Amino acid sequence: MVGVGTGKATAGGWGGPVRKAAVVAEAARLERVLIELRRDLHRHPEAPGQEQRTAAVVARELRAAGLTVTAGVGGHGVVGVLQGSGPGRTVAYRADMDAVPASDIVGGGSAPAHLCGHDVHTTVGIGVARVLARLRHRLEGTVVFLFQPAEETLSGARSLIASGVLEREGVDEVHALHCGPFPVGRFAVTPGYGMPGQDKAEVTLSGPDAFDSARRLAVDLGALATVALPQTPADLEQIVAEAQTPDGPLARFVAVRATARGDRVNVSYRCWPQERYGEVRADIRRLARASAGAEVRFPAEPFPALVCSERDARLLARHLRGAVGRNAVTELHAAFPPFSGEDFALFLERLPGTYTFLGVRGPGSPVTASYPHYPDFAPDERAIGVGVRAMAGWLAERTRRAPDLTGAPRQPQRR
């Protein structure tokens, strides 16, 4: 694909802050090209840790836009750095690139497929980079684009962070979008919420009735759940509604999968808030003790929950209403969805930032067409332009040293 200009700064130097009208115009100019790019990525899904082709496409597009690009970061990660013409802060934007493994597709699959929207995420990230590169003469500070591999295995963020890129680039904060089952043109912000973590346990039974004991224990452990796993589209619709309900049933939950295999029970569970993991571990040990000779093992510490700053999420909501429209934002009052993890949590453990759902549900489409990991997941491509316009303006705002929307001075936040 041919790059859209180099994005070089004008000879006259910094030309004032990035304006909404300029962002809208640049995003509109790119819309058709970006949809074609997304379709290309969609036709070539790559499993976690195998994103060679996707990474090559990303690197090519960023270089064509005039960014400084480093490939092979933390595996197949790609880092693109866009330096503005004026002084300011350094803000990162993360987009994940991998496809859903066949085993993680609802109902099973035969090959990896882009059923979580990472092809959309990657395309939006490239679009934002192109828009801001074209407006570099008005951009203050620096934007660091992090194209991350292996999100589906919850390993890519750790590898990218371990490469030292956040420290080398002096990143002050980090932001991300994820496709969600909300109408196109709408965003779902997560002030004080986000995505649940995950914990796993293995219980091994012994004795002549070990197989029967394992089956009974799996039932007992499954009963620890406070929310049922969705079975139908109606269940998914209910989850989407409940996540937007203050103090609803998802404000605190335990979701459990317990499976007996021979003399062993494998347990995977997610909680909100994440402090509940200690309680659930105690419950698992208590229930296992009812079976003579049971041995309980927790292979690792719980993977952390993704928790968004309430203040930053509300600032983003205010920006989105101004950039996209007064009705552009819904607010989640629960960790959503309750049955998935997200390794962007590791970035937010280190830096301030936001994680926001980009509505990709087209008019009249079933909820499964916009709910990740379902085999008929088919996001409305108009969401790409919406995401690019919103995030380009947001990142340009966050790199500025000017007072933020609360009136407090913005200073770089080092950790």
C-alpha positions in Angstrom: 0.0 0.0 0.0 1.3 3.5 -0.9 2.0 5.7 2.1 0.1 8.9 2.5 2.8 11.6 2.7 5.8 11.9 5.0 4.2 14.1 7.6 7.4 16.3 7.8 7.2 19.5 9.9 6.8 22.7 7.9 9.8 25.0 7.5 8.1 27.6 9.6 8.2 25.5 12.7 5.4 24.8 15.2 2.1 26.3 13.8 -0.2 26.2 16.9 -2.3 23.4 18.4 -3.9 20.6 16.5 -7.5 21.6 15.6 -10.6 19.4 15.4 -11.4 20.5 11.9 -7.9 19.5 10.7 -8.2 16.0 12.3 -11.6 15.4 10.8 -10.4 16.4 7.3 -7.3 14.2 7.5 -9.2 11.2 8.8 -11.9 11.6 6.1 -9.2 11.6 3.5 -7.8 8.3 4.8 -11.0 6.5 5.5 -11.2 4.4 2.3 -7.5 3.5 2.4 -7.8 2.4 6.0 -10.8 0.2 5.3 -8.8 -1.5 2.6 -5.9 -1.9 5.0 -8.1 -3.5 7.6 -9.5 -6.0 5.0 -6.0 -6.9 4.1 -5.0 -7.6 7.7 -8.3 -9.5 8.2 -7.5 -11.9 5.3 -4.1 -12.7 6.9 -4.7 -13.5 10.6 -1.6 -14.5 12.6 -1.7 -16.4 15.9 -0.1 -14.9 19.0 3.6 -14.6 18.7 3.5 -15.2 14.9 2.7 -11.7 13.7 5.5 -11.4 11.1 3.4 -10.3 8.2 1.2 -7.9 10.3 4.3 -6.4 11.9 5.9 -5.9 8.4 2.8 -4.1 7.2 2.7 -1.9 10.3 6.4 -1.0 10.0 6.0 -0.1 6.3 3.0 2.1 6.9 4.6 4.0 9.8 7.8 4.6 7.8 5.8 5.8 4.9 4.1 8.3 7.2 7.5 9.6 8.4 7.8 8.0 11.8 10.9 6.6 13.3 10.3 2.9 13.4 11.8 0.0 15.4 10.7 -3.5 14.6 11.2 -6.8 16.5 10.5 -5.2 19.9 9.4 -7.8 22.5 8.9 -10.4 19.8 7.2 -9.0 16.7 6.3 -5.7 18.3 6.7 -2.5 16.3 7.3 0.9 17.9 6.8 4.1 15.9 7.8 7.5 17.3 6.3 10.7 16.1 8.1 13.9 17.3 6.0 17.0 17.1 7.3 20.5 16.2 6.6 22.0 19.6 7.7 21.0 23.1 5.3 18.8 25.2 4.7 15.5 26.9 5.3 12.0 25.6 2.1 9.9 25.2 1.9 6.3 24.0 -0.9 4.6 22.1 -1.1 0.8 22.1 -2.7 -1.4 19.5 -2.6 -5.3 19.6 -2.0 -7.2 16.3 -2.6 -10.9 16.9 -5.6 -13.0 15.9 -7.7 -15.3 18.1 -6.3 -18.8 18.3 -8.7 -21.5 17.0 -9.1 -22.9 20.6 -10.3 -19.6 21.9 -13.1 -19.1 19.3 -16.5 -19.7 20.9 -17.6 -23.1 19.7 -14.1 -23.9 18.5 -12.4 -23.1 15.1 -10.0 -24.6 12.7 -7.5 -21.8 12.4 -6.6 -18.4 13.9 -9.1 -15.7 12.9 -9.5 -11.9 13.5 -12.6 -12.4 15.8 -11.5 -10.0 18.5 -11.0 -6.9 16.4 -7.2 -6.6 16.6 -7.2 -5.9 12.8 -9.4 -2.9 13.6 -7.2 -1.9 16.5 -4.1 -2.0 14.3 -5.8 -0.1 11.5 -7.0 2.6 13.9 -3.4 2.9 15.3 -2.0 3.3 11.8 -4.7 5.9 10.9 -4.0 7.9 14.0 -0.2 7.9 13.3 -0.9 9.1 9.7 -3.3 11.9 10.7 -0.9 13.2 13.4 2.1 12.9 11.1 0.3 15.1 8.5 -0.3 17.6 11.3 3.1 17.3 12.9 3.7 21.0 12.4 0.9 21.6 14.9 1.7 18.8 17.3 3.3 19.5 20.7 5.3 16.7 22.3 5.8 13.1 21.1 3.5 10.2 20.4 4.9 6.7 20.7 2.9 4.0 18.9 3.1 0.6 20.4 2.0 -2.2 18.1 1.9 -5.2 20.4 2.0 -9.0 19.6 0.6 -11.8 21.6 -2.3 -10.2 23.5 -4.5 -13.2 23.3 -1.9 -15.2 25.4 -1.5 -12.4 27.9 2.2 -12.3 27.1 2.9 -9.6 24.6 2.6 -6.6 26.9 5.0 -8.1 29.4 7.6 -8.7 26.6 7.1 -5.2 25.2 7.5 -3.6 28.6 10.5 -5.8 29.4 12.2 -4.4 26.3 12.5 -1.1 28.1 10.7 0.9 25.5 8.6 2.9 28.0 11.8 4.1 29.8 13.8 4.7 26.6 11.0 6.9 25.1 10.2 8.6 28.4 6.5 7.8 28.1 4.3 9.7 30.5 0.9 7.9 29.9 -0.6 5.3 27.6 -4.0 4.8 25.9 -5.8 2.1 24.0 -9.1 1.2 22.3 -10.9 -2.2 22.0 -13.8 -3.2 19.9 -17.0 -3.5 21.9 -20.7 -4.4 21.4 -21.9 -0.8 21.3 -23.4 1.1 18.4 -21.0 2.6 15.8 -20.2 6.2 16.8 -20.4 5.4 20.5 -17.6 4.8 23.0 -17.8 3.1 26.4 -15.5 4.6 29.0 -14.5 2.7 32.1 -13.9 5.1 35.0 -12.6 3.0 38.0 -13.4 -0.2 36.1 -11.9 -2.0 33.1 -11.3 -5.7 32.6 -11.0 -8.5 35.1 -7.8 -10.4 35.7 -7.6 -14.2 35.9 -6.5 -17.0 38.2 -6.2 -20.7 37.7 -6.1 -23.7 40.0 -5.5 -27.4 39.6 -6.9 -29.9 42.1 -5.7 -33.5 42.0 -7.7 -36.3 43.7 -6.5 -39.7 44.9 -8.1 -42.9 45.9 -10.3 -45.5 44.2 -13.2 -43.0 43.7 -10.9 -40.2 42.5 -12.8 -39.8 39.1 -16.2 -39.5 40.8 -14.7 -37.1 43.4 -13.3 -34.9 40.7 -16.7 -34.7 39.0 -18.4 -33.8 42.2 -15.8 -31.2 43.1 -16.1 -29.6 39.7 -19.8 -29.1 40.3 -19.1 -27.6 43.8 -16.4 -25.3 42.5 -18.6 -24.1 39.6 -21.2 -23.2 42.3 -18.8 -20.5 43.5 -19.8 -18.4 40.5 -22.1 -15.4 41.1 -22.7 -14.9 37.4 -23.5 -17.5 34.8 -21.4 -17.8 31.6 -23.4 -16.6 28.6 -25.1 -19.3 26.6 -27.3 -17.3 24.2 -27.3 -14.0 22.4 -29.9 -12.9 24.9 -27.4 -13.6 27.7 -24.9 -11.3 25.9 -27.4 -8.5 25.5 -28.1 -8.8 29.2 -24.4 -8.5 30.1 -24.0 -5.4 27.9 -27.0 -3.8 29.7 -25.9 -4.8 33.2 -22.4 -3.4 32.6 -24.0 0.0 32.1 -26.1 -0.3 35.2 -24.8 1.5 38.4 -24.5 -1.0 41.3 -25.7 -3.8 39.0 -25.0 -7.5 39.3 -21.7 -7.2 37.6 -20.3 -4.6 40.0 -19.0 -7.5 42.0 -18.8 -11.0 40.5 -17.0 -14.3 40.3 -17.1 -16.2 37.0 -15.9 -19.8 37.2 -15.1 -22.6 34.7 -14.4 -25.9 36.5 -13.7 -29.0 34.4 -13.1 -32.6 35.6 -10.6 -34.6 33.6 -10.0 -38.0 35.1 -8.7 -37.5 38.7 -8.0 -33.8 38.2 -10.1 -30.6 38.2 -8.9 -27.6 36.2 -10.3 -24.3 37.4 -10.2 -20.9 35.7 -11.9 -18.0 37.2 -12.2 -14.2 37.1 -13.3 -11.8 39.8 -14.2 -8.2 40.4 -12.8 -6.5 42.3 -9.5 -8.3 42.1 -9.1 -8.4 45.9 -11.6 -11.3 45.8 -9.0 -13.7 44.4 -7.8 -14.3 47.9 -11.3 -15.2 49.0 -11.9 -17.6 46.1 -8.5 -19.3 46.7 -9.6 -19.9 50.3 -13.0 -21.3 49.0 -11.2 -23.7 46.6 -9.0 -25.0 49.3 -12.0 -25.4 51.7 -14.0 -27.4 49.1 -11.1 -29.5 48.1 -10.5 -30.6 51.7 -13.8 -32.4 51.7 -12.1 -35.0 49.4 -9.5 -37.1 51.1 -6.0 -36.7 49.7 -6.9 -33.7 47.5 -3.9 -31.6 46.4 -4.5 -28.0 45.4 -2.0 -26.1 43.2 -2.1 -22.5 42.0 0.4 -22.4 39.0 1.0 -18.6 39.3 -0.1 -15.4 41.0 -3.4 -14.1 39.6 -3.0 -12.1 36.4 -3.9 -8.5 37.4 -7.1 -6.7 36.5 -7.1 -3.8 34.2 -8.3 -0.8 36.2 -8.8 2.6 34.6 -8.2 5.9 36.4 -11.5 7.5 37.1 -10.2 11.0 36.5 -8.5 10.2 33.2 -11.5 8.2 31.9 -13.8 11.1 32.6 -11.4 13.6 30.9 -11.5 11.3 27.9 -15.3 11.1 28.0 -15.4 14.9 27.9 -13.1 15.0 25.0 -15.1 12.4 23.1 -18.3 14.3 23.5 -16.7 17.3 22.0 -14.9 15.5 19.2 -17.7 13.0 18.2 -20.9 14.2 19.7 -22.8 14.8 22.9 -24.3 11.3 22.7 -21.0 9.6 21.8 -20.2 8.2 25.3 -21.7 5.6 27.5 -20.2 4.8 30.9 -19.6 1.3 32.2 -20.2 0.6 35.9 -18.7 -2.8 35.9 -15.7 -4.7 34.7 -16.6 -5.7 31.1 -16.9 -8.2 29.6 -16.6 -10.4 32.7 -15.2 -13.4 31.0 -12.0 -12.0 29.3 -8.7 -10.7 30.4 -6.5 -8.0 28.9 -2.7 -7.6 29.2 -3.0 -3.8 28.8 -3.4 -4.1 32.6 0.4 -4.4 32.8 0.8 -1.0 31.1 -1.7 0.7 33.5 0.2 -0.8 36.5 3.1 1.3 35.4 1.6 4.4 33.9 -1.6 6.5 33.9 -3.9 6.0 31.0 -7.2 4.9 29.6 -8.8 1.8 28.0 -11.9 2.5 26.1 -14.4 0.4 24.1 -15.0 1.5 20.5 -18.5 0.7 19.4 -18.5 -1.6 16.3 -22.1 -2.8 16.2 -23.9 -1.9 13.0 -27.6 -1.1 12.8 -29.7 -4.2 13.0 -26.7 -6.6 13.5 -26.9 -9.3 16.2 -24.9 -8.8 19.3 -22.5 -11.7 18.4 -21.4 -9.7 15.4 -19.8 -7.2 17.7 -18.9 -9.4 20.7 -15.3 -10.6 20.5 -14.4 -14.3 20.0 -17.8 -15.2 18.5 -17.5 -16.9 15.0 -19.8 -14.3 13.4 -17.9 -11.3 14.8 -18.0 -8.7 12.0 -17.4 -5.1 13.1 -18.9 -2.3 11.2 -16.0 -0.7 9.4 -17.3 2.8 9.8 -15.9 2.5 13.4 -12.4 2.8 12.0 -12.8 6.5 11.0 -14.6 7.2 14.3 -11.7 5.8 16.3 -9.1 7.6 14.3 -10.8 11.0 14.6 -11.3 10.5 18.4 -7.9 9.2 19.3 -5.9 11.5 17.1 -7.5 14.5 18.8 -7.1 12.9 22.2 -3.4 12.1 21.8 -2.7 15.6 20.5 -4.5 17.1 23.5 -2.6 14.8 26.0 0.8 15.7 24.6 0.3 19.4 25.3 1.9 21.0 28.3 -1.1 23.4 28.6 -3.4 23.0 31.6 -5.8 20.1 31.3 -9.5 20.2 31.3 -9.7 20.4 35.1 -7.5 23.4 35.1 -4.6 21.6 36.9 -1.2 22.0 35.2 0.0 19.0 33.3 3.4 17.8 34.2 5.2 14.7 32.9 4.5 11.7 35.2 7.5 9.5 35.6 7.5 6.2 37.4 
